[in-house]
Amino acid sequence: MKFSNFPRANIAALPTPIQYLPNLTKKLGGPKIWVKRDDLTGLAFGGNKARKLEYIMAEALEQKADTIVTGAGYHSNWCTQTVAAAKKLGLDIYLVKSAPHEDYESKDWDGNHLLHHLMGAHIKTVRPEKFMETMETTMEQLKKQGKKPYYVPVGGSDPTGASAYMNAVLETTYQANNMGIHFKSLIHATGSGGTQAGLVMGAKAFNTGMQIVGAAVGYTPKEEQMEKVRQIVLDSQKKYDLDFTLRDEDLIVYNEYVGGGYGYMSEAKLEAVKMLAETEGLLIDPVYTATAMACLIDLVRKDTWKKTDNILFLHTGGAVALFPYKEAIKAYVKGEKLPWTIPEWNPAAE
Ligand SMILES: Cc1ncc(COP(=O)(O)O)c(C=O)c1O
């Protein structure tokens, strides 16, 4: 395995703790539920991207880059953590964010959008159809200005970023062994697919016997999501010389919990946010981790596991997004009808 030869910047707070969730376990009446706190990785408000950025930023620095170019959605957690990493390492950063129209700007600066501005990112908002083209022109313009820009794909979901989650499996297995338990399944939110690819690679390469379950957040249909993850695994096997056979059953994706589409609000997601907050005082985000928790709750209700099983929920961060979603959360808490299901900054809203 060539993995150990690749550069790594120590910018994440690792290892993250694994904690038991007794009240949630009791409420659901099923298997023992634990959480891996990757929301505590540092870099702004923490999250899964800090792990990926350790490897991505190390490559950028090796190539003597002075500017990072990346992008994602308007309230992207990925963008927040990448801006934090860039600033920590003294790099400039340009974000391209997809939005309902070109140069869209929300009335309030809230959640991640507020943080992008606060940390001093250069921001361009465009329609999704113009997203890739704008990233390319931004790269070209920066090169013409004599800068050394480094392009990072959405979510850091390439072999470099995904490899970080292989390490996370090693970390988790070590912790589980020390606690004397075995996790039957790990459930997490899957979007650009790098986290799931890395987790699958780790589970296969280290033969952990831990099933990796991805709850799709609605970027793409289920088959496409699985294909995306598969491709990252195959590319990583080449890059890191990983010797295992990926089987169809290694790629588990549920897409029943997106509730209308990416970033849409649904009763199930809001139930998950509220349930975790009021049973454990644990805050999850309404887009990603709420989808994964809605999936976990439903699978427990369907008696998927035995009471003696240990199930690990991977908290991938993003709770700062609770604030832009406050109207929907308030309505849910008060038992009122949701004021909207698609937020105004979602390109599908127009
Ligand atoms: C909080 C959170 N969880 C999960 C994910 C999904 O991770 P990945 O894009 O690696 O599939 C993201 C992606 O942005 C995220 O922000």
The ligand as an SDF file (V2000), in Angstrom:
LIG
                    3D

 16 16  0  0  0  0  0  0  0  0999 V2000
  -22.2550   17.6900    7.1040 C   0  0  0  0  0  0  0  0  0  0  0  0
  -21.9480   16.8420    5.9220 C   0  0  0  0  0  0  0  0  0  0  0  0
  -22.1110   15.5130    6.0160 N   0  0  0  0  0  0  0  0  0  0  0  0
  -21.8730   14.6770    4.9800 C   0  0  0  0  0  0  0  0  0  0  0  0
  -21.4580   15.1680    3.7550 C   0  0  0  0  0  0  0  0  0  0  0  0
  -21.2420   14.2050    2.6380 C   0  0  0  0  0  0  0  0  0  0  0  0
  -19.9080   13.9080    2.4670 O   0  0  0  0  0  0  0  0  0  0  0  0
  -19.3840   13.5130    1.0030 P   0  0  0  0  0  0  0  0  0  0  0  0
  -19.5410   14.7480    0.1640 O   0  0  0  0  0  0  0  0  0  0  0  0
  -17.9950   13.0860    1.2040 O   0  0  0  0  0  0  0  0  0  0  0  0
  -20.2670   12.4370    0.4750 O   0  0  0  0  0  0  0  0  0  0  0  0
  -21.2630   16.5520    3.6030 C   0  0  0  0  0  0  0  0  0  0  0  0
  -20.8400   17.1100    2.3130 C   0  0  0  0  0  0  0  0  0  0  0  0
  -20.7980   18.2790    2.0810 O   0  0  0  0  0  0  0  0  0  0  0  0
  -21.5220   17.4080    4.7150 C   0  0  0  0  0  0  0  0  0  0  0  0
  -21.3670   18.7290    4.6190 O   0  0  0  0  0  0  0  0  0  0  0  0
  1  2  1  0
  2  3  1  0
  2 15  2  0
  3  4  2  0
  4  5  1  0
  5  6  1  0
  5 12  2  0
  6  7  1  0
  7  8  1  0
  8  9  2  0
  8 10  1  0
  8 11  1  0
 12 13  1  0
 12 15  1  0
 13 14  2  0
 15 16  1  0
M  END
$$$$
